[in-house]
Amino acid sequence: MPRTDRRPPRRKVNLLRREGVTRVDWKDVTLLRKFISDRGKIRSRRVTGLTPQEQRAVATAIKNAREMALLPYPGPSQR
């Protein structure tokens, strides 16, 4: 029997709009770190609440920052 007392899921807050960012820059490491997990992986749209265009811009900026050694690449998992 399904539970009827469940709340509807909360809407994700768009971090870029909340901070007033209009253009994502690969040199803004403090902003890009908010979109990376503790293991160094890029967080998904489902988690970040970004639009598809914003997610692509953030992913490209993170990849450029990794190439310039400003952000870490994802490491091997610890099992």
mmCIF file of the N, C-alpha and C atoms, coordinates in Angstrom:
data_MODEL
# 
_entry.id   MODEL 
# 
loop_
_atom_site.group_PDB 
_atom_site.id 
_atom_site.type_symbol 
_atom_site.label_atom_id 
_atom_site.label_alt_id 
_atom_site.label_comp_id 
_atom_site.label_asym_id 
_atom_site.label_entity_id 
_atom_site.label_seq_id 
_atom_site.pdbx_PDB_ins_code 
_atom_site.Cartn_x 
_atom_site.Cartn_y 
_atom_site.Cartn_z 
_atom_site.occupancy 
_atom_site.B_iso_or_equiv 
_atom_site.pdbx_formal_charge 
_atom_site.auth_seq_id 
_atom_site.auth_comp_id 
_atom_site.auth_asym_id 
_atom_site.auth_atom_id 
_atom_site.pdbx_PDB_model_num 
ATOM 1   N N  . MET A 1 1  ? 0.843  -1.174 0.000   1.00 0.00 ? 1  MET A N  1 
ATOM 2   C CA . MET A 1 1  ? 0.000  0.000  0.000   1.00 0.00 ? 1  MET A CA 1 
ATOM 3   C C  . MET A 1 1  ? 0.896  1.249  0.000   1.00 0.00 ? 1  MET A C  1 
ATOM 4   N N  . PRO A 1 2  ? 0.680  2.173  -0.943  1.00 0.00 ? 2  PRO A N  1 
ATOM 5   C CA . PRO A 1 2  ? 1.525  3.369  -1.005  1.00 0.00 ? 2  PRO A CA 1 
ATOM 6   C C  . PRO A 1 2  ? 1.232  4.319  0.147   1.00 0.00 ? 2  PRO A C  1 
ATOM 7   N N  . ARG A 1 3  ? 2.279  4.995  0.565   1.00 0.00 ? 3  ARG A N  1 
ATOM 8   C CA . ARG A 1 3  ? 2.125  5.969  1.652   1.00 0.00 ? 3  ARG A CA 1 
ATOM 9   C C  . ARG A 1 3  ? 1.455  7.227  1.121   1.00 0.00 ? 3  ARG A C  1 
ATOM 10  N N  . THR A 1 4  ? 0.527  7.760  1.869   1.00 0.00 ? 4  THR A N  1 
ATOM 11  C CA . THR A 1 4  ? -0.186 8.957  1.434   1.00 0.00 ? 4  THR A CA 1 
ATOM 12  C C  . THR A 1 4  ? 0.313  10.220 2.122   1.00 0.00 ? 4  THR A C  1 
ATOM 13  N N  . ASP A 1 5  ? 1.164  10.076 3.133   1.00 0.00 ? 5  ASP A N  1 
ATOM 14  C CA . ASP A 1 5  ? 1.628  11.245 3.873   1.00 0.00 ? 5  ASP A CA 1 
ATOM 15  C C  . ASP A 1 5  ? 2.950  11.804 3.341   1.00 0.00 ? 5  ASP A C  1 
ATOM 16  N N  . ARG A 1 6  ? 3.343  11.412 2.141   1.00 0.00 ? 6  ARG A N  1 
ATOM 17  C CA . ARG A 1 6  ? 4.599  11.895 1.573   1.00 0.00 ? 6  ARG A CA 1 
ATOM 18  C C  . ARG A 1 6  ? 4.425  13.302 1.023   1.00 0.00 ? 6  ARG A C  1 
ATOM 19  N N  . ARG A 1 7  ? 5.434  14.110 1.257   1.00 0.00 ? 7  ARG A N  1 
ATOM 20  C CA . ARG A 1 7  ? 5.430  15.474 0.734   1.00 0.00 ? 7  ARG A CA 1 
ATOM 21  C C  . ARG A 1 7  ? 5.909  15.463 -0.713  1.00 0.00 ? 7  ARG A C  1 
ATOM 22  N N  . PRO A 1 8  ? 5.491  16.439 -1.512  1.00 0.00 ? 8  PRO A N  1 
ATOM 23  C CA . PRO A 1 8  ? 6.031  16.526 -2.871  1.00 0.00 ? 8  PRO A CA 1 
ATOM 24  C C  . PRO A 1 8  ? 7.511  16.908 -2.804  1.00 0.00 ? 8  PRO A C  1 
ATOM 25  N N  . PRO A 1 9  ? 8.310  16.454 -3.771  1.00 0.00 ? 9  PRO A N  1 
ATOM 26  C CA . PRO A 1 9  ? 9.742  16.776 -3.720  1.00 0.00 ? 9  PRO A CA 1 
ATOM 27  C C  . PRO A 1 9  ? 9.979  18.276 -3.835  1.00 0.00 ? 9  PRO A C  1 
ATOM 28  N N  . ARG A 1 10 ? 11.000 18.740 -3.094  1.00 0.00 ? 10 ARG A N  1 
ATOM 29  C CA . ARG A 1 10 ? 11.337 20.163 -3.135  1.00 0.00 ? 10 ARG A CA 1 
ATOM 30  C C  . ARG A 1 10 ? 11.998 20.513 -4.454  1.00 0.00 ? 10 ARG A C  1 
ATOM 31  N N  . ARG A 1 11 ? 11.710 21.697 -4.929  1.00 0.00 ? 11 ARG A N  1 
ATOM 32  C CA . ARG A 1 11 ? 12.321 22.178 -6.166  1.00 0.00 ? 11 ARG A CA 1 
ATOM 33  C C  . ARG A 1 11 ? 13.788 22.502 -5.890  1.00 0.00 ? 11 ARG A C  1 
ATOM 34  N N  . LYS A 1 12 ? 14.670 22.094 -6.801  1.00 0.00 ? 12 LYS A N  1 
ATOM 35  C CA . LYS A 1 12 ? 16.094 22.371 -6.642  1.00 0.00 ? 12 LYS A CA 1 
ATOM 36  C C  . LYS A 1 12 ? 16.357 23.861 -6.865  1.00 0.00 ? 12 LYS A C  1 
ATOM 37  N N  . VAL A 1 13 ? 17.257 24.409 -6.084  1.00 0.00 ? 13 VAL A N  1 
ATOM 38  C CA . VAL A 1 13 ? 17.617 25.821 -6.203  1.00 0.00 ? 13 VAL A CA 1 
ATOM 39  C C  . VAL A 1 13 ? 18.754 25.936 -7.210  1.00 0.00 ? 13 VAL A C  1 
ATOM 40  N N  . ASN A 1 14 ? 18.579 26.790 -8.194  1.00 0.00 ? 14 ASN A N  1 
ATOM 41  C CA . ASN A 1 14 ? 19.596 27.017 -9.206  1.00 0.00 ? 14 ASN A CA 1 
ATOM 42  C C  . ASN A 1 14 ? 20.682 27.914 -8.603  1.00 0.00 ? 14 ASN A C  1 
ATOM 43  N N  . LEU A 1 15 ? 21.872 27.344 -8.384  1.00 0.00 ? 15 LEU A N  1 
ATOM 44  C CA . LEU A 1 15 ? 22.960 28.091 -7.740  1.00 0.00 ? 15 LEU A CA 1 
ATOM 45  C C  . LEU A 1 15 ? 23.453 29.262 -8.590  1.00 0.00 ? 15 LEU A C  1 
ATOM 46  N N  . LEU A 1 16 ? 23.426 29.108 -9.901  1.00 0.00 ? 16 LEU A N  1 
ATOM 47  C CA . LEU A 1 16 ? 23.914 30.190 -10.763 1.00 0.00 ? 16 LEU A CA 1 
ATOM 48  C C  . LEU A 1 16 ? 23.006 31.406 -10.677 1.00 0.00 ? 16 LEU A C  1 
ATOM 49  N N  . ARG A 1 17 ? 21.706 31.186 -10.700 1.00 0.00 ? 17 ARG A N  1 
ATOM 50  C CA . ARG A 1 17 ? 20.771 32.313 -10.610 1.00 0.00 ? 17 ARG A CA 1 
ATOM 51  C C  . ARG A 1 17 ? 20.787 32.926 -9.220  1.00 0.00 ? 17 ARG A C  1 
ATOM 52  N N  . ARG A 1 18 ? 20.921 32.093 -8.193  1.00 0.00 ? 18 ARG A N  1 
ATOM 53  C CA . ARG A 1 18 ? 20.930 32.611 -6.827  1.00 0.00 ? 18 ARG A CA 1 
ATOM 54  C C  . ARG A 1 18 ? 22.136 33.515 -6.593  1.00 0.00 ? 18 ARG A C  1 
ATOM 55  N N  . GLU A 1 19 ? 23.272 33.171 -7.190  1.00 0.00 ? 19 GLU A N  1 
ATOM 56  C CA . GLU A 1 19 ? 24.487 33.974 -7.015  1.00 0.00 ? 19 GLU A CA 1 
ATOM 57  C C  . GLU A 1 19 ? 24.595 35.100 -8.044  1.00 0.00 ? 19 GLU A C  1 
ATOM 58  N N  . GLY A 1 20 ? 23.657 35.161 -8.986  1.00 0.00 ? 20 GLY A N  1 
ATOM 59  C CA . GLY A 1 20 ? 23.663 36.232 -9.978  1.00 0.00 ? 20 GLY A CA 1 
ATOM 60  C C  . GLY A 1 20 ? 24.708 36.065 -11.065 1.00 0.00 ? 20 GLY A C  1 
ATOM 61  N N  . VAL A 1 21 ? 25.085 34.834 -11.367 1.00 0.00 ? 21 VAL A N  1 
ATOM 62  C CA . VAL A 1 21 ? 26.098 34.567 -12.385 1.00 0.00 ? 21 VAL A CA 1 
ATOM 63  C C  . VAL A 1 21 ? 25.419 34.508 -13.751 1.00 0.00 ? 21 VAL A C  1 
ATOM 64  N N  . THR A 1 22 ? 25.906 35.301 -14.688 1.00 0.00 ? 22 THR A N  1 
ATOM 65  C CA . THR A 1 22 ? 25.348 35.277 -16.039 1.00 0.00 ? 22 THR A CA 1 
ATOM 66  C C  . THR A 1 22 ? 26.216 34.468 -16.992 1.00 0.00 ? 22 THR A C  1 
ATOM 67  N N  . ARG A 1 23 ? 27.519 34.390 -16.706 1.00 0.00 ? 23 ARG A N  1 
ATOM 68  C CA . ARG A 1 23 ? 28.438 33.652 -17.566 1.00 0.00 ? 23 ARG A CA 1 
ATOM 69  C C  . ARG A 1 23 ? 29.372 32.831 -16.684 1.00 0.00 ? 23 ARG A C  1 
ATOM 70  N N  . VAL A 1 24 ? 29.501 31.557 -17.001 1.00 0.00 ? 24 VAL A N  1 
ATOM 71  C CA . VAL A 1 24 ? 30.356 30.664 -16.218 1.00 0.00 ? 24 VAL A CA 1 
ATOM 72  C C  . VAL A 1 24 ? 31.776 30.766 -16.756 1.00 0.00 ? 24 VAL A C  1 
ATOM 73  N N  . ASP A 1 25 ? 32.725 31.023 -15.858 1.00 0.00 ? 25 ASP A N  1 
ATOM 74  C CA . ASP A 1 25 ? 34.122 31.181 -16.249 1.00 0.00 ? 25 ASP A CA 1 
ATOM 75  C C  . ASP A 1 25 ? 34.943 30.064 -15.614 1.00 0.00 ? 25 ASP A C  1 
ATOM 76  N N  . TRP A 1 26 ? 35.861 29.475 -16.371 1.00 0.00 ? 26 TRP A N  1 
ATOM 77  C CA . TRP A 1 26 ? 36.663 28.369 -15.854 1.00 0.00 ? 26 TRP A CA 1 
ATOM 78  C C  . TRP A 1 26 ? 37.652 28.827 -14.792 1.00 0.00 ? 26 TRP A C  1 
ATOM 79  N N  . LYS A 1 27 ? 37.893 30.133 -14.686 1.00 0.00 ? 27 LYS A N  1 
ATOM 80  C CA . LYS A 1 27 ? 38.829 30.643 -13.679 1.00 0.00 ? 27 LYS A CA 1 
ATOM 81  C C  . LYS A 1 27 ? 38.173 30.861 -12.324 1.00 0.00 ? 27 LYS A C  1 
ATOM 82  N N  . ASP A 1 28 ? 36.848 30.808 -12.269 1.00 0.00 ? 28 ASP A N  1 
ATOM 83  C CA . ASP A 1 28 ? 36.108 30.998 -11.019 1.00 0.00 ? 28 ASP A CA 1 
ATOM 84  C C  . ASP A 1 28 ? 36.001 29.654 -10.298 1.00 0.00 ? 28 ASP A C  1 
ATOM 85  N N  . VAL A 1 29 ? 37.076 29.263 -9.631  1.00 0.00 ? 29 VAL A N  1 
ATOM 86  C CA . VAL A 1 29 ? 37.173 27.939 -9.017  1.00 0.00 ? 29 VAL A CA 1 
ATOM 87  C C  . VAL A 1 29 ? 36.220 27.797 -7.837  1.00 0.00 ? 29 VAL A C  1 
ATOM 88  N N  . THR A 1 30 ? 35.994 28.854 -7.081  1.00 0.00 ? 30 THR A N  1 
ATOM 89  C CA . THR A 1 30 ? 35.097 28.746 -5.924  1.00 0.00 ? 30 THR A CA 1 
ATOM 90  C C  . THR A 1 30 ? 33.676 28.423 -6.363  1.00 0.00 ? 30 THR A C  1 
ATOM 91  N N  . LEU A 1 31 ? 33.232 28.966 -7.473  1.00 0.00 ? 31 LEU A N  1 
ATOM 92  C CA . LEU A 1 31 ? 31.899 28.645 -7.991  1.00 0.00 ? 31 LEU A CA 1 
ATOM 93  C C  . LEU A 1 31 ? 31.866 27.223 -8.538  1.00 0.00 ? 31 LEU A C  1 
ATOM 94  N N  . LEU A 1 32 ? 32.896 26.833 -9.277  1.00 0.00 ? 32 LEU A N  1 
ATOM 95  C CA . LEU A 1 32 ? 32.903 25.508 -9.901  1.00 0.00 ? 32 LEU A CA 1 
ATOM 96  C C  . LEU A 1 32 ? 32.987 24.388 -8.871  1.00 0.00 ? 32 LEU A C  1 
ATOM 97  N N  . ARG A 1 33 ? 33.617 24.643 -7.724  1.00 0.00 ? 33 ARG A N  1 
ATOM 98  C CA . ARG A 1 33 ? 33.713 23.605 -6.684  1.00 0.00 ? 33 ARG A CA 1 
ATOM 99  C C  . ARG A 1 33 ? 32.350 23.211 -6.131  1.00 0.00 ? 33 ARG A C  1 
ATOM 100 N N  . LYS A 1 34 ? 31.359 24.088 -6.262  1.00 0.00 ? 34 LYS A N  1 
ATOM 101 C CA . LYS A 1 34 ? 30.012 23.771 -5.787  1.00 0.00 ? 34 LYS A CA 1 
ATOM 102 C C  . LYS A 1 34 ? 29.334 22.727 -6.667  1.00 0.00 ? 34 LYS A C  1 
ATOM 103 N N  . PHE A 1 35 ? 29.855 22.519 -7.875  1.00 0.00 ? 35 PHE A N  1 
ATOM 104 C CA . PHE A 1 35 ? 29.264 21.572 -8.811  1.00 0.00 ? 35 PHE A CA 1 
ATOM 105 C C  . PHE A 1 35 ? 30.078 20.289 -8.923  1.00 0.00 ? 35 PHE A C  1 
ATOM 106 N N  . ILE A 1 36 ? 31.031 20.092 -7.997  1.00 0.00 ? 36 ILE A N  1 
ATOM 107 C CA . ILE A 1 36 ? 31.877 18.902 -8.001  1.00 0.00 ? 36 ILE A CA 1 
ATOM 108 C C  . ILE A 1 36 ? 31.671 18.154 -6.689  1.00 0.00 ? 36 ILE A C  1 
ATOM 109 N N  . SER A 1 37 ? 31.603 16.825 -6.772  1.00 0.00 ? 37 SER A N  1 
ATOM 110 C CA . SER A 1 37 ? 31.438 16.019 -5.563  1.00 0.00 ? 37 SER A CA 1 
ATOM 111 C C  . SER A 1 37 ? 32.760 15.953 -4.800  1.00 0.00 ? 37 SER A C  1 
ATOM 112 N N  . ASP A 1 38 ? 32.718 15.341 -3.624  1.00 0.00 ? 38 ASP A N  1 
ATOM 113 C CA . ASP A 1 38 ? 33.944 15.225 -2.827  1.00 0.00 ? 38 ASP A CA 1 
ATOM 114 C C  . ASP A 1 38 ? 34.961 14.300 -3.492  1.00 0.00 ? 38 ASP A C  1 
ATOM 115 N N  . ARG A 1 39 ? 34.521 13.462 -4.403  1.00 0.00 ? 39 ARG A N  1 
ATOM 116 C CA . ARG A 1 39 ? 35.433 12.586 -5.146  1.00 0.00 ? 39 ARG A CA 1 
ATOM 117 C C  . ARG A 1 39 ? 35.946 13.224 -6.437  1.00 0.00 ? 39 ARG A C  1 
ATOM 118 N N  . GLY A 1 40 ? 35.479 14.439 -6.736  1.00 0.00 ? 40 GLY A N  1 
ATOM 119 C CA . GLY A 1 40 ? 35.952 15.145 -7.913  1.00 0.00 ? 40 GLY A CA 1 
ATOM 120 C C  . GLY A 1 40 ? 35.096 14.962 -9.146  1.00 0.00 ? 40 GLY A C  1 
ATOM 121 N N  . LYS A 1 41 ? 33.933 14.339 -9.006  1.00 0.00 ? 41 LYS A N  1 
ATOM 122 C CA . LYS A 1 41 ? 33.056 14.116 -10.158 1.00 0.00 ? 41 LYS A CA 1 
ATOM 123 C C  . LYS A 1 41 ? 32.088 15.285 -10.323 1.00 0.00 ? 41 LYS A C  1 
ATOM 124 N N  . ILE A 1 42 ? 31.682 15.529 -11.565 1.00 0.00 ? 42 ILE A N  1 
ATOM 125 C CA . ILE A 1 42 ? 30.729 16.599 -11.854 1.00 0.00 ? 42 ILE A CA 1 
ATOM 126 C C  . ILE A 1 42 ? 29.345 16.138 -11.420 1.00 0.00 ? 42 ILE A C  1 
ATOM 127 N N  . ARG A 1 43 ? 28.662 16.966 -10.638 1.00 0.00 ? 43 ARG A N  1 
ATOM 128 C CA . ARG A 1 43 ? 27.312 16.623 -10.178 1.00 0.00 ? 43 ARG A CA 1 
ATOM 129 C C  . ARG A 1 43 ? 26.320 16.731 -11.330 1.00 0.00 ? 43 ARG A C  1 
ATOM 130 N N  . SER A 1 44 ? 25.281 15.901 -11.283 1.00 0.00 ? 44 SER A N  1 
ATOM 131 C CA . SER A 1 44 ? 24.297 15.857 -12.364 1.00 0.00 ? 44 SER A CA 1 
ATOM 132 C C  . SER A 1 44 ? 23.304 17.010 -12.253 1.00 0.00 ? 44 SER A C  1 
ATOM 133 N N  . ARG A 1 45 ? 22.552 17.206 -13.325 1.00 0.00 ? 45 ARG A N  1 
ATOM 134 C CA . ARG A 1 45 ? 21.510 18.237 -13.342 1.00 0.00 ? 45 ARG A CA 1 
ATOM 135 C C  . ARG A 1 45 ? 20.454 17.958 -12.296 1.00 0.00 ? 45 ARG A C  1 
ATOM 136 N N  . ARG A 1 46 ? 20.176 16.692 -12.081 1.00 0.00 ? 46 ARG A N  1 
ATOM 137 C CA . ARG A 1 46 ? 19.160 16.310 -11.101 1.00 0.00 ? 46 ARG A CA 1 
ATOM 138 C C  . ARG A 1 46 ? 19.545 16.802 -9.712  1.00 0.00 ? 46 ARG A C  1 
ATOM 139 N N  . VAL A 1 47 ? 20.831 16.840 -9.433  1.00 0.00 ? 47 VAL A N  1 
ATOM 140 C CA . VAL A 1 47 ? 21.319 17.273 -8.122  1.00 0.00 ? 47 VAL A CA 1 
ATOM 141 C C  . VAL A 1 47 ? 21.475 18.790 -8.065  1.00 0.00 ? 47 VAL A C  1 
ATOM 142 N N  . THR A 1 48 ? 22.007 19.393 -9.125  1.00 0.00 ? 48 THR A N  1 
ATOM 143 C CA . THR A 1 48 ? 22.310 20.824 -9.097  1.00 0.00 ? 48 THR A CA 1 
ATOM 144 C C  . THR A 1 48 ? 21.112 21.704 -9.413  1.00 0.00 ? 48 THR A C  1 
ATOM 145 N N  . GLY A 1 49 ? 20.150 21.196 -10.171 1.00 0.00 ? 49 GLY A N  1 
ATOM 146 C CA . GLY A 1 49 ? 18.981 21.992 -10.525 1.00 0.00 ? 49 GLY A CA 1 
ATOM 147 C C  . GLY A 1 49 ? 19.230 22.979 -11.650 1.00 0.00 ? 49 GLY A C  1 
ATOM 148 N N  . LEU A 1 50 ? 20.280 22.758 -12.440 1.00 0.00 ? 50 LEU A N  1 
ATOM 149 C CA . LEU A 1 50 ? 20.595 23.654 -13.550 1.00 0.00 ? 50 LEU A CA 1 
ATOM 150 C C  . LEU A 1 50 ? 19.782 23.293 -14.788 1.00 0.00 ? 50 LEU A C  1 
ATOM 151 N N  . THR A 1 51 ? 19.681 24.256 -15.704 1.00 0.00 ? 51 THR A N  1 
ATOM 152 C CA . THR A 1 51 ? 19.058 23.981 -16.996 1.00 0.00 ? 51 THR A CA 1 
ATOM 153 C C  . THR A 1 51 ? 20.068 23.223 -17.858 1.00 0.00 ? 51 THR A C  1 
ATOM 154 N N  . PRO A 1 52 ? 19.624 22.581 -18.941 1.00 0.00 ? 52 PRO A N  1 
ATOM 155 C CA . PRO A 1 52 ? 20.588 21.854 -19.786 1.00 0.00 ? 52 PRO A CA 1 
ATOM 156 C C  . PRO A 1 52 ? 21.720 22.741 -20.320 1.00 0.00 ? 52 PRO A C  1 
ATOM 157 N N  . GLN A 1 53 ? 21.393 23.960 -20.715 1.00 0.00 ? 53 GLN A N  1 
ATOM 158 C CA . GLN A 1 53 ? 22.423 24.861 -21.243 1.00 0.00 ? 53 GLN A CA 1 
ATOM 159 C C  . GLN A 1 53 ? 23.424 25.237 -20.148 1.00 0.00 ? 53 GLN A C  1 
ATOM 160 N N  . GLU A 1 54 ? 22.924 25.517 -18.956 1.00 0.00 ? 54 GLU A N  1 
ATOM 161 C CA . GLU A 1 54 ? 23.816 25.880 -17.848 1.00 0.00 ? 54 GLU A CA 1 
ATOM 162 C C  . GLU A 1 54 ? 24.676 24.695 -17.441 1.00 0.00 ? 54 GLU A C  1 
ATOM 163 N N  . GLN A 1 55 ? 24.106 23.493 -17.449 1.00 0.00 ? 55 GLN A N  1 
ATOM 164 C CA . GLN A 1 55 ? 24.869 22.300 -17.072 1.00 0.00 ? 55 GLN A CA 1 
ATOM 165 C C  . GLN A 1 55 ? 26.009 22.067 -18.060 1.00 0.00 ? 55 GLN A C  1 
ATOM 166 N N  . ARG A 1 56 ? 25.744 22.252 -19.349 1.00 0.00 ? 56 ARG A N  1 
ATOM 167 C CA . ARG A 1 56 ? 26.803 22.088 -20.351 1.00 0.00 ? 56 ARG A CA 1 
ATOM 168 C C  . ARG A 1 56 ? 27.899 23.129 -20.158 1.00 0.00 ? 56 ARG A C  1 
ATOM 169 N N  . ALA A 1 57 ? 27.512 24.367 -19.858 1.00 0.00 ? 57 ALA A N  1 
ATOM 170 C CA . ALA A 1 57 ? 28.503 25.429 -19.643 1.00 0.00 ? 57 ALA A CA 1 
ATOM 171 C C  . ALA A 1 57 ? 29.351 25.139 -18.411 1.00 0.00 ? 57 ALA A C  1 
ATOM 172 N N  . VAL A 1 58 ? 28.714 24.663 -17.342 1.00 0.00 ? 58 VAL A N  1 
ATOM 173 C CA . VAL A 1 58 ? 29.448 24.334 -16.115 1.00 0.00 ? 58 VAL A CA 1 
ATOM 174 C C  . VAL A 1 58 ? 30.386 23.157 -16.367 1.00 0.00 ? 58 VAL A C  1 
ATOM 175 N N  . ALA A 1 59 ? 29.907 22.126 -17.068 1.00 0.00 ? 59 ALA A N  1 
ATOM 176 C CA . ALA A 1 59 ? 30.746 20.959 -17.347 1.00 0.00 ? 59 ALA A CA 1 
ATOM 177 C C  . ALA A 1 59 ? 31.955 21.342 -18.192 1.00 0.00 ? 59 ALA A C  1 
ATOM 178 N N  . THR A 1 60 ? 31.754 22.181 -19.190 1.00 0.00 ? 60 THR A N  1 
ATOM 179 C CA . THR A 1 60 ? 32.865 22.630 -20.030 1.00 0.00 ? 60 THR A CA 1 
ATOM 180 C C  . THR A 1 60 ? 33.860 23.452 -19.219 1.00 0.00 ? 60 THR A C  1 
ATOM 181 N N  . ALA A 1 61 ? 33.354 24.323 -18.355 1.00 0.00 ? 61 ALA A N  1 
ATOM 182 C CA . ALA A 1 61 ? 34.238 25.147 -17.521 1.00 0.00 ? 61 ALA A CA 1 
ATOM 183 C C  . ALA A 1 61 ? 35.035 24.274 -16.553 1.00 0.00 ? 61 ALA A C  1 
ATOM 184 N N  . ILE A 1 62 ? 34.397 23.251 -15.984 1.00 0.00 ? 62 ILE A N  1 
ATOM 185 C CA . ILE A 1 62 ? 35.102 22.346 -15.065 1.00 0.00 ? 62 ILE A CA 1 
ATOM 186 C C  . ILE A 1 62 ? 36.192 21.589 -15.814 1.00 0.00 ? 62 ILE A C  1 
ATOM 187 N N  . LYS A 1 63 ? 35.883 21.125 -17.013 1.00 0.00 ? 63 LYS A N  1 
ATOM 188 C CA . LYS A 1 63 ? 36.882 20.391 -17.800 1.00 0.00 ? 63 LYS A CA 1 
ATOM 189 C C  . LYS A 1 63 ? 38.059 21.291 -18.167 1.00 0.00 ? 63 LYS A C  1 
ATOM 190 N N  . ASN A 1 64 ? 37.781 22.551 -18.508 1.00 0.00 ? 64 ASN A N  1 
ATOM 191 C CA . ASN A 1 64 ? 38.868 23.488 -18.810 1.00 0.00 ? 64 ASN A CA 1 
ATOM 192 C C  . ASN A 1 64 ? 39.705 23.774 -17.566 1.00 0.00 ? 64 ASN A C  1 
ATOM 193 N N  . ALA A 1 65 ? 39.057 23.932 -16.417 1.00 0.00 ? 65 ALA A N  1 
ATOM 194 C CA . ALA A 1 65 ? 39.790 24.192 -15.175 1.00 0.00 ? 65 ALA A CA 1 
ATOM 195 C C  . ALA A 1 65 ? 40.636 22.988 -14.782 1.00 0.00 ? 65 ALA A C  1 
ATOM 196 N N  . ARG A 1 66 ? 40.139 21.787 -15.044 1.00 0.00 ? 66 ARG A N  1 
ATOM 197 C CA . ARG A 1 66 ? 40.937 20.581 -14.773 1.00 0.00 ? 66 ARG A CA 1 
ATOM 198 C C  . ARG A 1 66 ? 42.169 20.553 -15.667 1.00 0.00 ? 66 ARG A C  1 
ATOM 199 N N  . GLU A 1 67 ? 41.987 20.915 -16.918 1.00 0.00 ? 67 GLU A N  1 
ATOM 200 C CA . GLU A 1 67 ? 43.102 20.917 -17.866 1.00 0.00 ? 67 GLU A CA 1 
ATOM 201 C C  . GLU A 1 67 ? 44.183 21.914 -17.443 1.00 0.00 ? 67 GLU A C  1 
ATOM 202 N N  . MET A 1 68 ? 43.758 23.018 -16.822 1.00 0.00 ? 68 MET A N  1 
ATOM 203 C CA . MET A 1 68 ? 44.704 24.028 -16.355 1.00 0.00 ? 68 MET A CA 1 
ATOM 204 C C  . MET A 1 68 ? 45.181 23.754 -14.926 1.00 0.00 ? 68 MET A C  1 
ATOM 205 N N  . ALA A 1 69 ? 44.844 22.592 -14.375 1.00 0.00 ? 69 ALA A N  1 
ATOM 206 C CA . ALA A 1 69 ? 45.264 22.135 -13.040 1.00 0.00 ? 69 ALA A CA 1 
ATOM 207 C C  . ALA A 1 69 ? 44.719 23.011 -11.917 1.00 0.00 ? 69 ALA A C  1 
ATOM 208 N N  . LEU A 1 70 ? 43.535 23.601 -12.120 1.00 0.00 ? 70 LEU A N  1 
ATOM 209 C CA . LEU A 1 70 ? 42.893 24.366 -11.056 1.00 0.00 ? 70 LEU A CA 1 
ATOM 210 C C  . LEU A 1 70 ? 41.939 23.498 -10.241 1.00 0.00 ? 70 LEU A C  1 
ATOM 211 N N  . LEU A 1 71 ? 41.434 22.432 -10.860 1.00 0.00 ? 71 LEU A N  1 
ATOM 212 C CA . LEU A 1 71 ? 40.518 21.503 -10.194 1.00 0.00 ? 71 LEU A CA 1 
ATOM 213 C C  . LEU A 1 71 ? 41.045 20.082 -10.363 1.00 0.00 ? 71 LEU A C  1 
ATOM 214 N N  . PRO A 1 72 ? 40.712 19.193 -9.426  1.00 0.00 ? 72 PRO A N  1 
ATOM 215 C CA . PRO A 1 72 ? 41.207 17.819 -9.523  1.00 0.00 ? 72 PRO A CA 1 
ATOM 216 C C  . PRO A 1 72 ? 40.384 16.979 -10.496 1.00 0.00 ? 72 PRO A C  1 
ATOM 217 N N  . TYR A 1 73 ? 41.051 16.002 -11.088 1.00 0.00 ? 73 TYR A N  1 
ATOM 218 C CA . TYR A 1 73 ? 40.344 14.981 -11.856 1.00 0.00 ? 73 TYR A CA 1 
ATOM 219 C C  . TYR A 1 73 ? 39.783 13.970 -10.864 1.00 0.00 ? 73 TYR A C  1 
ATOM 220 N N  . PRO A 1 74 ? 38.721 13.240 -11.235 1.00 0.00 ? 74 PRO A N  1 
ATOM 221 C CA . PRO A 1 74 ? 38.202 12.225 -10.310 1.00 0.00 ? 74 PRO A CA 1 
ATOM 222 C C  . PRO A 1 74 ? 39.241 11.131 -10.100 1.00 0.00 ? 74 PRO A C  1 
ATOM 223 N N  . GLY A 1 75 ? 39.424 10.751 -8.851  1.00 0.00 ? 75 GLY A N  1 
ATOM 224 C CA . GLY A 1 75 ? 40.400 9.733  -8.522  1.00 0.00 ? 75 GLY A CA 1 
ATOM 225 C C  . GLY A 1 75 ? 39.772 8.355  -8.476  1.00 0.00 ? 75 GLY A C  1 
ATOM 226 N N  . PRO A 1 76 ? 40.598 7.329  -8.280  1.00 0.00 ? 76 PRO A N  1 
ATOM 227 C CA . PRO A 1 76 ? 40.058 5.972  -8.166  1.00 0.00 ? 76 PRO A CA 1 
ATOM 228 C C  . PRO A 1 76 ? 39.234 5.826  -6.891  1.00 0.00 ? 76 PRO A C  1 
ATOM 229 N N  . SER A 1 77 ? 38.206 4.999  -6.970  1.00 0.00 ? 77 SER A N  1 
ATOM 230 C CA . SER A 1 77 ? 37.341 4.811  -5.798  1.00 0.00 ? 77 SER A CA 1 
ATOM 231 C C  . SER A 1 77 ? 38.056 3.980  -4.742  1.00 0.00 ? 77 SER A C  1 
ATOM 232 N N  . GLN A 1 78 ? 37.785 4.275  -3.493  1.00 0.00 ? 78 GLN A N  1 
ATOM 233 C CA . GLN A 1 78 ? 38.386 3.561  -2.365  1.00 0.00 ? 78 GLN A CA 1 
ATOM 234 C C  . GLN A 1 78 ? 37.457 2.429  -1.957  1.00 0.00 ? 78 GLN A C  1 
ATOM 235 N N  . ARG A 1 79 ? 37.830 1.207  -2.189  1.00 0.00 ? 79 ARG A N  1 
ATOM 236 C CA . ARG A 1 79 ? 36.980 0.075  -1.811  1.00 0.00 ? 79 ARG A CA 1 
ATOM 237 C C  . ARG A 1 79 ? 37.529 -0.644 -0.629  1.00 0.00 ? 79 ARG A C  1 
# 
